[in-house]
Each structure stands twice: as structure tokens, then as C-alpha cells.
Amino acid sequence: GSVDEIWDQLLIAPLHELPAEDRQKVVLLIDALDETDFKDPKGIVNCLKQKVRDLPSWVGVVVSSRPEHEIKTALARYKPVCIDCDERNNLGDIRLFVKHKLEQLQKMRPCNMSKERTKQAVESIMA
């Protein structure tokens, strides 16, 4: 079937049929949209452009993509928030996250890594 048919059959219909007590706020994550054939007029980007509004109000959508003009234009009606991963603040957040994960790993499997070595490891990962 087409992308639109699959979207309707696998997402829209089942979500609308859920009993009210089973409806909780959920987020649909679509990763790497730019790695699809986003220029295909029958593809996933056009489907999202037309069909996101058909999702129940308790379903949110998060899309990750490189900033391709066609994708940004197609999804502009949804007022997307763009996050630049190379922005200084975002790099700082990523650096803190990596440091935190390394510290968690050290607690799970102690290896006596010095703070300086941890800092070097974080910088190496971020390079």
C-alpha cells in the first residue's frame, strides 16, 4: 500500500479506536527524515504534511532531520522548532550528558578513571 494507506491503517485508525482510559500522552518519534526519499510526492514527508493533523490530540510528533529545505517547507505549517546541534549551548548539554553517562558507567564498573582522564574521554567523544 501507499505511505498514506499504511499511516491510516497502522496509526490513525488504531489510535482513534483506543478506549479513553488507555489514552495517555505519547510521542511519535520519526528519526532521520532526511534519509528518506523526501522529494517523492507520495513519500513520508508529504504524508506527514497532510496527515499529522489526523492524529489524536494526545499524540505528539517529534521529527529529526538535517535542515533540508524541502522538509522544512513541507512541515512549516506545524511551526517546527529547529535545534542546531552545533550551537554552543547544545554542545555544552551534549558534553554534560556524555560526562554523566561516563560517570554512571564508572559506578557500574569501577575502573579508577581520574577526573582528567574522564575529561579527555569526553573531549575525544565530542571531537
C-alpha positions as CSV (number, residue, x, y, z in Angstrom):
1,G,0.0,0.0,0.0
2,S,0.9,3.6,-0.2
3,V,2.5,5.5,2.6
4,D,-0.8,7.3,3.3
5,E,-2.7,3.9,3.5
6,I,-0.1,2.5,5.8
7,W,-0.2,5.6,8.0
8,D,-4.0,5.4,8.3
9,Q,-4.1,1.6,8.9
10,L,-1.2,1.4,11.4
11,L,-1.5,4.7,13.2
12,I,-4.7,6.7,12.7
13,A,-7.3,4.0,13.0
14,P,-5.9,2.1,15.9
15,L,-5.2,5.3,17.9
16,H,-8.7,6.6,17.4
17,E,-10.1,3.2,18.5
18,L,-8.3,3.1,21.8
19,P,-10.7,3.4,24.8
20,A,-10.5,6.7,26.7
21,E,-8.9,5.1,29.7
22,D,-6.0,3.8,27.6
23,R,-5.2,7.2,26.1
24,Q,-2.1,8.7,27.5
25,K,0.1,11.4,26.1
26,V,2.5,9.7,23.7
27,V,5.1,11.0,21.3
28,L,5.7,9.5,17.9
29,L,9.4,9.8,17.1
30,I,10.5,9.8,13.4
31,D,14.2,9.8,13.2
32,A,16.4,10.8,10.2
33,L,13.6,12.0,7.9
34,D,16.2,13.4,5.6
35,E,17.4,9.9,4.9
36,T,14.1,9.0,3.2
37,D,13.2,9.9,-0.4
38,F,11.8,13.2,0.9
39,K,11.4,14.6,-2.6
40,D,8.9,11.8,-3.5
41,P,5.4,13.4,-3.7
42,K,4.0,10.1,-2.4
43,G,6.5,9.6,0.3
44,I,6.6,10.0,4.1
45,V,7.3,13.8,4.1
46,N,4.1,14.5,2.1
47,C,2.2,12.1,4.2
48,L,3.3,13.9,7.4
49,K,2.4,17.2,5.8
50,Q,-1.1,16.0,5.2
51,K,-1.7,13.5,8.0
52,V,-0.2,14.7,11.2
53,R,-3.3,16.8,11.9
54,D,-5.3,13.5,11.8
55,L,-3.6,12.2,14.9
56,P,-5.5,12.4,18.1
57,S,-4.7,15.4,20.2
58,W,-2.9,13.3,22.8
59,V,-0.3,12.2,20.3
60,G,2.7,14.5,19.7
61,V,5.2,14.2,16.9
62,V,9.0,14.7,17.0
63,V,11.0,14.6,13.8
64,S,14.7,14.6,13.5
65,S,16.3,15.6,10.2
66,R,19.1,17.6,8.7
67,P,17.8,21.0,7.7
68,E,16.7,20.1,4.1
69,H,14.7,23.0,2.5
70,E,12.0,20.6,1.2
71,I,11.4,19.1,4.6
72,K,11.3,22.5,6.4
73,T,8.9,23.8,3.8
74,A,6.6,20.8,3.8
75,L,6.3,20.8,7.6
76,A,6.2,24.6,8.1
77,R,2.5,24.6,9.0
78,Y,3.3,22.8,12.2
79,K,5.7,25.6,13.3
80,P,8.6,23.2,13.9
81,V,11.3,24.0,16.5
82,C,14.7,23.7,15.0
83,I,17.6,22.7,17.2
84,D,21.1,23.3,15.8
85,C,23.3,20.6,17.3
86,D,26.4,22.7,16.6
87,E,25.2,25.6,18.7
88,R,27.4,26.3,21.7
89,N,24.6,25.7,24.3
90,N,23.6,22.4,22.7
91,L,27.2,21.2,22.5
92,G,27.6,22.0,26.2
93,D,24.4,20.0,27.0
94,I,25.7,17.0,25.0
95,R,29.1,17.3,26.7
96,L,27.4,17.2,30.2
97,F,25.3,14.2,29.1
98,V,28.4,12.3,27.9
99,K,30.2,13.1,31.1
100,H,27.2,12.0,33.2
101,K,27.0,8.7,31.3
102,L,30.7,8.0,31.7
103,E,30.4,8.6,35.4
104,Q,27.4,6.2,35.6
105,L,29.5,3.6,33.7
106,Q,32.3,4.1,36.2
107,K,29.9,3.4,39.1
108,M,28.7,0.2,37.5
109,R,32.1,-1.0,36.5
110,P,34.7,0.8,38.7
111,C,37.9,1.5,36.7
112,N,39.5,4.2,38.8
113,M,39.4,6.7,35.9
114,S,40.8,10.0,37.0
115,K,38.8,13.2,36.5
116,E,41.4,14.3,34.0
117,R,41.1,11.1,32.0
118,T,37.3,11.4,32.1
119,K,37.6,14.9,30.8
120,Q,39.9,13.7,28.0
121,A,37.4,10.9,27.1
122,V,34.5,13.4,26.9
123,E,36.6,15.7,24.7
124,S,37.6,12.8,22.5
125,I,33.9,11.7,22.1
126,M,32.9,15.3,21.3
127,A,35.6,15.8,18.7
